[in-house]
């Protein structure tokens, strides 16, 4: 899978539709032939797909949203004893609105943010990558999260949408964890997940075949990016 960056690149003749098919089966080929390809087509398609699936999954996520909202309100009341019922209701409305409509903003921001990180990583590792190239790699690499949402939706139907914690439907270690444990540790271990690791592998392949980063450095960079992604959870665990 992690072939040398010096391997011959296939002709850049495939359509964007073919790239979105091939990324699931021969991702190295896609990243190799898109060295000089556009970034915003993949970005828009991935962002729209993720937004659509996020809203399709909201019914299955309702138990999770309710549990996290109740926890946030309880913490707010504990830190602000003088909070009135009216203020709590207003806070609840704001939080519910941010959950319901935040996905429209969050998905594109996540892709752009990941693209910036990939672009910087390529520079640090000695690769050659434009800013657009970073966005392109991030857009294709994040596609497994769409499959993740589909799997989540499917489980919501089969299991009657009874999940109350974010990793209960995950395909990874988090599925077997107690949601009441230290939340930082819970979120950190939850990253040991099929789809998160899949995203990391695709980013690594993008660094090798698009940014032309040396294979060993790209693998180290991919591992480092996975660790960096877990820093908020790590800080929460020790906080």
N, C-alpha and C positions, 0 to 999 in steps of 0.2 A: 504493500500500500504506500509506504513512505519511500517511493522510488527517488533516485537521484534527480536533482534539479537540472542536470546536464542531459537528461534523456531527451530525444527529439520531440519537439512539440508538434501536435497534429495541426493540420491546416485550420485556420480560423474561419470555417465556412458554415458551421452549424448555426441554426437559428436559436433565438432566445428560448423558444418553446422546447427545442431539443436539449438545451442546456438544463432546463428545469426538470427534464426527465432523466438525463444522464447523471445529474448531481447525486442521485440516489444510488447509482450502480457503478459509475466510473468517475468519481469526483476529481481525480487527478487530471483526467482528460479535459474536464470542463475548465479547471483553473489554468491549465497549460494553454488552452486555445483562447482564453479571455485575457491574456497579458495586456493587450491593447484594446480590450472591449469596453463598452460603456458601463457605467455604474448605476445609473438612475433607473433603467428599466428593471433590473433585478431588485433594486431597492423598493420601487413602487409596488411591484407584484408581491413581494414578500410582506411588506408592511400592510397592504390591503388584505392579503390572505390571513395574516395573524389577527388583524382587527376583526374580521368576519368570524373567525373561529373562536376568538375570545368572547364575543357577544353570544355566539351559539352555545358556549360552555357556561354561560352565567347561571342558567338554571341549576346545573350540576354543582356550581360553586356556591350556591346560596347559603348552604349550611356553613361553609368556611367563612364567607363574608359576615354572616350573623355572629359567629363565634368570635372573630377578630374584632368586630365592632363592639360587642359586649365587653370584651377584654379592654379595649381602648377606653371605653366610657368608664369602666370601673377604675382604671388607672388614673384617669382624669379627675374623677371624684375623690380618689384617695389623696392626690396631690393638691387638689383645690377643694377643700371641704365646703367652702362658701358657695360653690356652684349651685345655682338654682335648677329646678326641673326645666324651666323654659330655656335656660342656657344649655343644658344637656340635650334637650330636643333639637336646638339649633345646631349644636355640634354634630349630633347624629345625622341631621339632614345634610350638612356639608360633607360629612364622610361618605354617606351613601351616594351623593352626587359625584364625588371624586372617584368612587369605585365604578359607578355606572358609565361615566363619560370619560374617565381618565385614560381608558385604553386607546381612544382615538389619538391621544397625544403621546402616551407612553410608548407604544410600539415603534413609531418612527424615531423617537428619541433614543430608545434602546439600540436600534440598528445604527444610527449615526454615532452614538457613543462607542459602540463596539467597533465600528469602522475606524474611528480615531485611534482607539487602542491598538488595533491591528496595524494601522499605518505607522504609529510610533514604534511598535514592537519590531516591525520590519527595518526601520531606520537603525534602531539599537543593535539589531542582529546582523547588520551589514548588508541588508537586501536592497533592492531597487523597487520602490512601490510609490505610486502617486496616491494622493488623498482619495481620489475616485476609486483606485484599486483597492484601498482599504475598505471603502463602503461596499464594493462589489463582493469582496471576500466575506465580509460580515453578513451581507444579504443572503448569499448562498449557504453560508455556514449555519445560519440561524433557522433554516428550513425544517430541521428535525423538530423544532419546537411546535411547528404546525401539526406534525404527526403526534406529538405529545398531547396537544389539545384534543385531537380526534380520539386518541385513546382514552383521555379523560372523559370526554362526552360519552363514549361507548360504555365506560364503567358506570357513569351516572345513570344510564338507562338500566343496566343489569343490576346494579346495587341500590337502586332507588334513590340515588343522590343523597346518601346519608353521611357523606364525608364532612367532618367539622374541623379538619386541619389540613394544611396545604399539601402535605406529602402522603396522605392516606391513599391516594390513587396513583402515586408515582410508581415508576418501574425502576426501583432502586432501593437502597438501604432505608430511606425515610419511611417506606411503607410499613416497616416492622418496628418503628420507634414509637415510644410513648410521647404523644403531643404535649403532655404536661411537663416534660423534662425541661432543663435549661434551654431557653429558646435559641440562644446563640449556638449551642452545641447541636440542637435539633436542625437549625437551618444549615449549619456547616455540613453535617453528615448527610443531609438531604441532597447535597450537591453530588454525592456518589450515586449517580442516576444515569441510566442508559442514554437519555437524550442530551443531558448536559455534557457527558463524555463524548457523545457523537459530535456535538457542536465543536468541542475542543479539537477533536481529530480533524474535522473539516478546516478549521482555522489553520492548523498545522500544515495541512496539505496546500492550502492557499499560500502560506509563507514559502513553502518549498517551490511550488510550480508557477506561481505568479510573481512573487517577490524575489525568487531565485536565492532564497536563504539556504545556506548549507544545511543538509538534512539533520545532523546532530544538533545544530543550533536551533533549528526550527522546532524540533521535538522538545528541547529544553524550554524554548519560548512558549510552546503550547502548554506545557506543565505549569510554567510560571503564570500564564494567564488564568489557568484554572484556579491556582492558589490566590491570585489577586482578586478573582471574582468572589472568593470566600472570605476576604478580609472583613467586610462589614459584619458577617456572622461571627467571625473570630473575635472582633472587638466587642460585639454584643455578649459573647460568652464570658469574656473576662470583665465586662463592664458591670 
